[in-house]
Amino acid sequence: MSRADLGKDPEEVAAMFDGVARRYDLFNDLLSLGATKRWRRRVEKIIDPKPGMKILDIAAGPGSSSEGLHKAGADVTSLDFSKGMLDQGRKVRPYLNFVQGDALNLAFKENTFDLTTNSFGLRNTQDHKRALSEALRVTKPGGRIVIVEFSTPTFKPFRILYMNYLMKALPKLSRSGSSNPAAYGYLAESIRAWPKQGELARDMEAVGWKNSSWINLTGGVVAVHTAFKGS
């Protein structure tokens, strides 16, 4: 898969991430201009994990987004569709609870988790509105969702530079260290095709989330959306 608009077939997406799993954290750092760890710390503050808090980390990949939540004492389930990502996660973070699953068909009962979160995975689903609806179903009344996604920079000159960097530089740079550089071309294009901040907030409310809002990180390179499930 080399384009963001080819239907995002689940098996193709899973195979793509299987192929980049070993270097996924490294290339996230590249894609983020080195800001990944700083963003993650900010997201952890927003989530504010507590001992015993039940969290579902959807599209957890090899577990980098789950690690800080687990260390804070939260009961974290790290879910991903890609077996390769899960294998890599179990290798480097064996203390996490990894589960294979589909964001569009979560194998959990209603009202199970205090919080659901998804970092950089929502845009790779075949139907992001259905994924948001499934996350709502398994979240407890009064619980929250925290979505972290690459988004649209707010400053026009920087937006042009950043999108140009994504489309042209990332696939070229990935050739030096990835067995699947086309995957990074897809990732770059998927970011360009992703809804802007306000559009995603409206999509969240359309499926039933309440009080949707967002904050921009690094001038909108990433947006962190939060919302609540009605009681």
DRENTORDO-201455 format. One line per field, with one value per residue: residue number from 1; residue in three letters; x, y, z of N, C-alpha, C in turn. Coordinates in pm, whole numbers. Each point is the difference from the previous one (the first is absolute). Layout:
nr <- [NUM; ...]
rest <- [Ala; ...]
n_x <- [X; ...]
n_y <- [Y; ...]
n_z <- [Z; ...]
ca_x <- [X; ...]
ca_y <- [Y; ...]
ca_z <- [Z; ...]
c_x <- [X; ...]
c_y <- [Y; ...]
c_z <- [Z; ...]
//
This chain:
nr <- [1; 2; 3; 4; 5; 6; 7; 8; 9; 10; 11; 12; 13; 14; 15; 16; 17; 18; 19; 20; 21; 22; 23; 24; 25; 26; 27; 28; 29; 30; 31; 32; 33; 34; 35; 36; 37; 38; 39; 40; 41; 42; 43; 44; 45; 46; 47; 48; 49; 50; 51; 52; 53; 54; 55; 56; 57; 58; 59; 60; 61; 62; 63; 64; 65; 66; 67; 68; 69; 70; 71; 72; 73; 74; 75; 76; 77; 78; 79; 80; 81; 82; 83; 84; 85; 86; 87; 88; 89; 90; 91; 92; 93; 94; 95; 96; 97; 98; 99; 100; 101; 102; 103; 104; 105; 106; 107; 108; 109; 110; 111; 112; 113; 114; 115; 116; 117; 118; 119; 120; 121; 122; 123; 124; 125; 126; 127; 128; 129; 130; 131; 132; 133; 134; 135; 136; 137; 138; 139; 140; 141; 142; 143; 144; 145; 146; 147; 148; 149; 150; 151; 152; 153; 154; 155; 156; 157; 158; 159; 160; 161; 162; 163; 164; 165; 166; 167; 168; 169; 170; 171; 172; 173; 174; 175; 176; 177; 178; 179; 180; 181; 182; 183; 184; 185; 186; 187; 188; 189; 190; 191; 192; 193; 194; 195; 196; 197; 198; 199; 200; 201; 202; 203; 204; 205; 206; 207; 208; 209; 210; 211; 212; 213; 214; 215; 216; 217; 218; 219; 220; 221; 222; 223; 224; 225; 226; 227; 228; 229; 230; 231]
rest <- [Met; Ser; Arg; Ala; Asp; Leu; Gly; Lys; Asp; Pro; Glu; Glu; Val; Ala; Ala; Met; Phe; Asp; Gly; Val; Ala; Arg; Arg; Tyr; Asp; Leu; Phe; Asn; Asp; Leu; Leu; Ser; Leu; Gly; Ala; Thr; Lys; Arg; Trp; Arg; Arg; Arg; Val; Glu; Lys; Ile; Ile; Asp; Pro; Lys; Pro; Gly; Met; Lys; Ile; Leu; Asp; Ile; Ala; Ala; Gly; Pro; Gly; Ser; Ser; Ser; Glu; Gly; Leu; His; Lys; Ala; Gly; Ala; Asp; Val; Thr; Ser; Leu; Asp; Phe; Ser; Lys; Gly; Met; Leu; Asp; Gln; Gly; Arg; Lys; Val; Arg; Pro; Tyr; Leu; Asn; Phe; Val; Gln; Gly; Asp; Ala; Leu; Asn; Leu; Ala; Phe; Lys; Glu; Asn; Thr; Phe; Asp; Leu; Thr; Thr; Asn; Ser; Phe; Gly; Leu; Arg; Asn; Thr; Gln; Asp; His; Lys; Arg; Ala; Leu; Ser; Glu; Ala; Leu; Arg; Val; Thr; Lys; Pro; Gly; Gly; Arg; Ile; Val; Ile; Val; Glu; Phe; Ser; Thr; Pro; Thr; Phe; Lys; Pro; Phe; Arg; Ile; Leu; Tyr; Met; Asn; Tyr; Leu; Met; Lys; Ala; Leu; Pro; Lys; Leu; Ser; Arg; Ser; Gly; Ser; Ser; Asn; Pro; Ala; Ala; Tyr; Gly; Tyr; Leu; Ala; Glu; Ser; Ile; Arg; Ala; Trp; Pro; Lys; Gln; Gly; Glu; Leu; Ala; Arg; Asp; Met; Glu; Ala; Val; Gly; Trp; Lys; Asn; Ser; Ser; Trp; Ile; Asn; Leu; Thr; Gly; Gly; Val; Val; Ala; Val; His; Thr; Ala; Phe; Lys; Gly; Ser]
n_x <- [85; -19; -134; -37; -35; 70; -79; 129; 19; -74; -9; -22; -83; -55; 2; -47; -78; -36; 7; -62; -48; 106; -25; -115; 50; 102; -83; -66; 118; 29; -116; 29; 107; 0; -129; 16; 117; 23; -50; 71; 97; -25; -8; 107; 39; -38; 52; 110; 81; -86; 51; -13; 36; -117; 106; -68; 122; -79; 37; 26; 0; 129; -95; 59; -122; 17; 127; -11; -108; 66; 106; -105; -10; -25; -120; 107; -92; 109; -90; 24; -20; 121; 11; 56; -91; -94; 55; 14; -125; -37; 76; -40; -128; 64; 12; -22; -128; 63; -91; -20; -33; -126; 48; -37; 55; -5; 81; -66; -47; -124; 40; 108; 35; 86; 92; -31; 107; 40; 125; -26; -116; -70; 94; 52; -110; -76; -45; 56; -114; 8; 128; -40; -94; 89; 86; -101; -28; 131; -24; 35; -126; 18; 37; 129; 18; 121; -13; 108; 4; 80; 18; -70; 127; -4; 131; -59; 98; -18; -132; 31; 91; -83; -106; 80; 45; -126; -48; 103; 22; -114; -66; 65; -24; -122; 40; 59; -121; -82; -54; -79; 84; -68; 19; 118; 0; -55; 86; 91; -45; 0; 111; 42; -48; 61; -118; -31; 59; -59; 43; 114; 5; -42; 95; 77; -48; 21; 99; -6; 126; 25; -25; -1; 128; 90; 124; 67; 79; 111; -84; -51; 131; -32; -116; -28; -89; -83; -72; -126; -23; -118; -42]
n_y <- [-119; 90; -7; 118; -3; -108; 58; 6; -92; -56; -98; 93; 68; -114; -44; 121; -2; -122; 57; 94; -108; -61; 85; -42; -26; -55; -53; -31; -24; -66; -62; -6; -8; -119; 26; -125; -4; 121; -37; -111; 75; 82; -101; -48; 127; 4; -119; 40; -99; -83; -42; -111; 111; -37; -25; 30; -44; 62; -93; -79; -71; 32; 87; 82; 1; -130; 12; 129; -40; -105; 79; 72; -129; 56; -55; -18; 0; -56; 58; -96; 40; 57; -123; 59; 95; -92; -70; 115; 31; -125; 27; 124; -34; -105; 108; 35; 29; -69; 55; -101; 105; 21; 120; -67; -91; 84; -94; 108; -21; 43; 127; -37; 105; 48; -42; 47; -47; 82; -43; 86; -48; 103; 74; -107; 33; -100; 20; 121; 27; -112; 27; 124; -56; -87; 99; 69; -105; -16; 130; 10; 9; 119; -105; -8; 71; -47; 81; -64; 104; -38; 132; 113; 28; 86; 5; 74; 90; -25; 17; 95; 50; -16; 38; 94; 21; -9; 69; 82; 52; -23; -25; 110; 67; -51; 27; 88; -13; 1; -118; 99; 69; -83; -72; 59; -33; -119; -12; 49; -78; -94; 63; 11; -123; 13; -14; 127; 75; 106; -52; -36; 118; 45; -75; 41; 122; -19; -71; 113; 30; 44; 129; -28; -12; 91; -44; 100; -95; 70; 97; -111; -26; 9; -61; 38; -88; 64; -95; 12; -110; 28; 49]
n_z <- [0; -97; -1; 51; -129; 32; 91; 23; -92; 97; -88; -94; 78; 43; -126; -31; 107; -40; -120; 71; 60; -53; -100; 46; 120; -66; -89; 110; 54; -110; -2; 128; -77; 58; -19; -43; 64; -50; -116; 13; 49; -99; -83; 59; -4; -127; -23; 65; -38; 57; 114; -73; -61; -55; -76; -109; -31; -88; -87; 102; -113; 7; 33; -86; -52; 23; -30; -26; -68; -48; -22; -40; -31; -119; -11; -77; -94; -54; -79; -89; -126; 8; -45; -107; 13; 16; -98; -67; 31; -22; -104; -28; 17; 48; 72; -127; 8; -93; -80; -83; -74; -32; -30; -110; 77; 102; 43; 39; 122; -8; 6; -68; -74; 89; -84; -121; -62; -93; -10; -95; 41; 44; -56; 59; 68; -37; 124; 3; -62; -68; -21; -25; -76; -46; -9; -52; -73; -8; -14; 126; 42; -52; -73; -34; -112; -33; -104; -38; -82; -101; -8; 0; -29; 100; -3; -92; 19; 131; -17; -85; 85; 102; -68; -42; 122; 46; -103; 13; 121; 61; -114; -37; 114; -16; -123; 80; 58; -104; 30; 40; -79; -80; 110; -2; -128; 30; 102; -83; -97; 92; 34; -124; -6; 117; 63; -22; 91; -54; -115; 57; 60; -116; -57; 99; -10; -128; 55; 71; -31; 123; -16; -128; 26; -30; 14; -53; -47; 26; 36; 52; 10; 128; 3; 123; -43; 77; 57; 36; 71; -47; 113]
ca_x <- [-85; 85; -80; -88; -141; -28; -94; 60; -36; 61; 111; 113; 53; 70; 123; 90; 57; 87; 128; 77; -12; 128; 53; -114; 29; 104; -53; -90; 86; 34; -121; -39; 110; 64; -85; -89; 4; -62; -145; -51; -8; -116; -121; -14; -55; -142; -69; 11; -27; 2; 0; -127; -81; -5; 24; 19; 87; -30; 110; 113; 128; 90; -26; 62; -105; -54; 102; -13; -127; 23; 91; -75; -86; -128; -22; 0; -7; 64; -63; 41; -45; 118; 73; 139; 13; -15; 121; 106; -33; 24; 146; 67; -75; -72; -82; -130; -105; -28; -114; -28; -141; -42; -62; -137; -81; 70; -51; -19; -137; -31; 29; 108; 121; -11; 51; 56; 91; 53; 108; 49; -55; -138; -7; 30; -115; -81; -115; 38; -121; -37; 98; -38; -123; 38; 67; -107; -76; 72; 37; -101; -66; 83; 139; 55; 83; 110; 49; 122; 21; 59; -111; 26; 66; -86; 72; 2; 134; 50; -83; 49; 131; -14; -64; 97; 97; -63; -24; 120; 120; -16; 24; 140; 79; -31; 68; 128; -12; -124; -19; -125; -12; -131; -89; 15; -70; -141; -23; 3; -122; -116; -6; -54; -142; -73; -81; 58; -35; -143; -77; 5; -82; -141; -22; -10; -131; -104; -22; -50; 89; -46; 98; 126; 91; 135; 113; 103; 139; 93; -68; -100; 54; -81; -111; -50; -144; -61; -145; -56; -122; -106; -31]
ca_y <- [119; 116; 122; 4; -5; -127; -80; -43; -139; -37; -94; 71; 89; -83; -47; 113; 26; -113; 20; 112; -5; 2; 137; 92; 109; 83; 84; 98; 112; 71; 64; 105; 97; -22; 47; -107; -19; 117; -14; -109; 49; 91; -82; -70; 96; 18; -123; -2; -137; -27; -143; -69; 56; -94; 74; -76; 71; -57; 23; 25; -34; -72; 34; 122; 86; -64; -21; 96; -23; -119; 33; 80; -89; -29; -133; 34; -101; 54; -72; 34; -92; -56; -100; 41; 101; -67; -80; 93; 51; -102; -16; 114; 42; -122; 26; 54; -96; 16; -76; 26; 32; 89; 122; 11; -107; -27; -121; 31; 34; 141; 66; -75; 77; 137; 86; -61; 91; -49; 90; -12; -118; 16; 29; -121; -88; 7; 86; 59; 27; -125; -21; 90; -54; -118; 48; 51; -113; -71; 96; 15; 130; 98; -22; 88; -47; 89; -36; 72; -22; 103; 84; 108; 117; 118; 112; -39; -28; -125; -108; -32; -64; -130; -95; -29; -90; -132; -67; -21; -40; -118; -127; -9; -27; -133; -103; -34; -86; -76; -101; 31; 147; 40; 18; 136; 83; -10; 72; 142; 35; -14; 121; 106; -26; -10; 119; 104; -11; 23; -105; -120; 26; -17; -143; -62; 32; -61; -140; -5; 58; 130; 104; -25; 114; -43; 91; -22; -12; 39; 80; -77; -122; -100; 50; -92; 19; -66; 10; -77; -79; 46; -90]
ca_z <- [0; -10; 3; 117; -39; -67; 76; 126; 26; 128; -14; -58; 103; 98; -61; -8; 132; 31; -66; 56; 146; 72; 2; 6; 93; -59; -106; 60; 40; -123; -50; 93; 13; 129; 110; 47; 146; 62; -19; 82; 138; 7; -7; 129; 95; -33; 43; 146; 46; 144; 32; -13; -109; -112; -124; -125; -94; -131; -94; 90; -63; 90; 139; 50; 55; 120; 103; 110; 68; 82; 110; 97; 76; -67; -55; -142; -105; -120; -110; -136; -103; -65; 77; 5; 105; 130; 25; 36; 132; 102; 7; 64; 120; 38; 118; -40; -37; -143; -50; -141; -18; -108; 53; -52; 59; 125; 67; 141; 33; 17; 129; 63; 27; 47; -106; -120; -67; -127; -42; -137; -65; -44; -144; -76; -2; -122; 27; 129; 79; 68; 107; 109; 58; 77; 121; 87; 56; 106; 105; 105; 7; 67; -37; -102; -109; -36; -133; -39; -143; -84; -42; -95; 61; -7; -61; -141; -56; 57; -52; -134; 15; 66; -91; -106; 63; 15; -126; -79; 73; 84; -69; -39; 119; 51; -78; 61; 116; 3; -104; -67; -10; -52; 114; 51; -97; 38; 124; -30; -74; 88; 81; -85; -27; 126; 32; 85; 141; 24; -66; 82; 118; -39; -20; 133; 57; -84; 41; 137; 101; 46; 36; -71; -12; -36; 14; -101; 42; -106; -100; -73; -60; 68; 79; 102; 15; 115; 11; 111; -22; 89; 112]
c_x <- [88; -77; -100; -146; -38; -86; 53; -47; 71; 119; 124; 64; 77; 133; 103; 67; 83; 140; 85; 9; 133; 55; -110; 27; 104; -57; -111; 79; 38; -119; -38; 103; 62; -85; -82; -4; -64; -151; -57; -13; -121; -130; -22; -54; -149; -81; -4; -30; 16; 8; -140; -90; 6; 7; 15; 80; -14; 109; 128; 134; 87; -7; 61; -103; -58; 96; -16; -127; 12; 87; -67; -98; -133; -3; -21; -10; 52; -45; 55; -46; 115; 73; 147; 25; -9; 122; 116; -23; 29; 150; 64; -71; -84; -93; -138; -96; -42; -113; -19; -149; -21; -72; -144; -94; 68; -65; -10; -147; -17; 46; 110; 112; -32; 41; 46; 88; 52; 103; 49; -52; -139; -8; 31; -115; -79; -117; 23; -122; -47; 97; -31; -125; 29; 71; -102; -74; 72; 47; -114; -69; 82; 148; 42; 64; 108; 57; 121; 25; 82; -114; 49; 67; -80; 67; 30; 140; 59; -79; 48; 132; -14; -63; 92; 107; -57; -3; 128; 117; -16; 22; 147; 88; -22; 73; 131; -13; -124; -3; -125; -19; -134; -100; 7; -54; -149; -28; -3; -128; -123; -14; -60; -150; -87; -83; 75; -59; -150; -88; -1; -83; -149; -33; -16; -137; -112; -29; -39; 91; -46; 120; 136; 82; 137; 101; 101; 137; 88; -73; -101; 56; -75; -114; -44; -146; -48; -152; -46; -120; -104; -32; -144]
c_y <- [123; 130; -9; -21; -131; -93; -51; -140; -46; -94; 69; 94; -80; -49; 112; 27; -117; 26; 111; -6; 20; 141; 105; 118; 96; 95; 92; 122; 84; 80; 121; 110; -7; 32; -111; -11; 118; -6; -105; 44; 93; -79; -74; 94; 22; -121; -8; -139; -14; -150; -58; 52; -94; 79; -99; 88; -67; 39; 31; -31; -79; 48; 127; 94; -55; 4; 95; -17; -119; 33; 87; -83; -33; -144; 17; -125; 63; -81; 47; -109; -78; -100; 38; 104; -63; -83; 89; 57; -99; -24; 112; 47; -118; 18; 57; -111; 24; -94; 34; 26; 107; 121; 16; -104; -46; -115; 23; 37; 152; 47; -71; 91; 141; 98; -85; 104; -64; 101; -38; -125; 18; 21; -121; -100; 21; 96; 63; 34; -126; -31; 89; -51; -122; 40; 55; -114; -62; 92; 13; 135; 99; -12; 88; -78; 105; -51; 87; -31; 113; 79; 110; 117; 127; 119; -36; -25; -130; -119; -44; -73; -141; -103; -36; -97; -141; -75; -38; -59; -132; -131; -17; -35; -142; -109; -44; -97; -84; -100; 28; 151; 45; 22; 141; 102; 1; 82; 150; 43; -9; 122; 115; -15; 5; 126; 100; -9; 15; -106; -128; 18; -18; -147; -72; 25; -67; -144; -10; 51; 142; 93; -24; 128; -52; 106; -36; -9; 32; 67; -75; -117; -120; 71; -110; 34; -76; 18; -95; -82; 45; -103; -49]
c_z <- [0; 2; 114; -34; -68; 84; 132; 37; 127; -13; -59; 102; 104; -55; -11; 135; 51; -54; 58; 152; 71; 13; 16; 93; -57; -105; 47; 47; -122; -51; 85; 14; 139; 120; 66; 151; 72; -14; 94; 146; 16; 0; 132; 107; -24; 47; 152; 57; 151; 25; -9; -110; -120; -131; -116; -95; -136; -98; 76; -63; 95; 144; 54; 61; 130; 117; 119; 80; 95; 121; 106; 81; -64; -50; -151; -87; -128; -120; -134; -95; -62; 90; 13; 107; 138; 34; 42; 140; 110; 20; 82; 127; 48; 119; -35; -42; -144; -43; -147; -16; -106; 60; -46; 59; 129; 76; 151; 21; 9; 138; 79; 50; 49; -110; -117; -68; -128; -47; -139; -72; -58; -151; -85; 0; -129; 17; 137; 85; 72; 114; 120; 72; 85; 130; 100; 69; 119; 112; 101; -9; 84; -33; -117; -113; -25; -132; -32; -147; -62; -62; -94; 70; -24; -69; -146; -56; 53; -52; -139; 7; 55; -93; -116; 51; 8; -133; -74; 77; 74; -75; -42; 119; 51; -76; 63; 115; 6; -114; -82; -10; -54; 113; 53; -98; 30; 126; -24; -71; 90; 90; -81; -21; 126; 27; 87; 141; 25; -62; 84; 127; -31; -24; 135; 60; -79; 41; 146; 109; 32; 28; -64; -11; -38; 37; -107; 66; -119; -115; -85; -78; 58; 72; 97; 24; 124; -4; 111; -46; 101; 108; -8]
//
